[in-house]
């Protein structure tokens, strides 16, 4: 039985989990919103990399001592983690047809991106806030 | 569906293979195809780039010895080759992303425009990567 006039899927198809999950619009918006944010953030990242490349440990610590740089570094990591995990999801869904492998890789993708973001954000905060870290 | 048969309701879902795009080998190579493949490839490379950045932050937070080890790795011959690839990936993917945002507004699909923008993105990625590495050499960071 068709539930409402707007839904063309049968109840059985819905119960079996077939068809769209209706996350497509969110995916589309997240992909694009993060990409716009990453334009300035990536340019900042290249600038920061050039700045700390010749100056060793002290130079890198000094860069993150600036609140603006620390915040931009955190934003860079968070926004790129979101953007790359959303992008990698498409790659996995495109190429991996075996359901168990696909689900495993999708979970791994979310986990790796989340772990990278958590490690980076904590590390940046630790360097930027030496007083709190007990140095 | 008003009256499906009871046994049809409990049977296993019909497994339909995912639709496949036309196989790569039937196409003559052209630049928009290269641009499309590069967008995906550089996106995957930048996943690695994110991990390299996260490892760098972790090394920095772990102290000067750990950070020196990290600098030794990324400063090696292989490390610098990877970083150059990441630099190209950043600028190519950035330009290709803007190309996609323009497409989202329904513009730029004419073959001539699409070819030109693909060519521009690849050229921009290469040129910007070379400029950044020249700057790195000049400032003693390469």
Interface residues (C-beta under 8 A of the other chain):
Chain A: X1 X2 X10 X12 X16 X18 X32 X35 X36 X38 X39 X42 X45 X46 X49 X50 X52 X53 X54 X56 X57 X60 X61 X64 X73 X76 X77 X80 X81 X84 X87 X88 X91 X97 X112 X113 X116 X117 X119 X120 X122 X123 X124 X126 X127
Chain B: X1 X2 X4 X9 X13 X17 X18 X40 X43 X44 X46 X47 X50 X51 X53 X54 X57 X58 X60 X61 X62 X64 X67 X68 X71 X87 X90 X94 X97 X98 X100 X101 X104 X132 X135 X136 X139 X140 X141 X142
